[in-house]
Amino acid sequence: MTSVFHGLVAMNSLFAASAWCLARPTRLSAAAAAVASVGWLFFNGPIEGRVLVVFSPQHGITESDLLSVVGVAIAATGWWRWRRARDRASSSR
């Protein structure tokens, strides 16, 4: 069982990595956002919020699980922006 402290650390790392990826999209920032998004799924237990979809009495999708979806979308967008900028730089040479 994780503590509230671990959940808050995971949430802050997700926010920081996502902000970094949005501000400066690179491979590293996109990877950090993706890793933080996956990590959030494992440590969000104490601060999950309401259950939105129930799969079984012990499993479901909660409000805080949606932050992982947003984090992965930010990571994918950052990766795409980095690739597009790299391709433009290489084609202008």
Helices and strands as residue ranges (DSSP letters): H 4-23, H 27-43, G 45-47, E 51-56, E 59-62, H 65-91
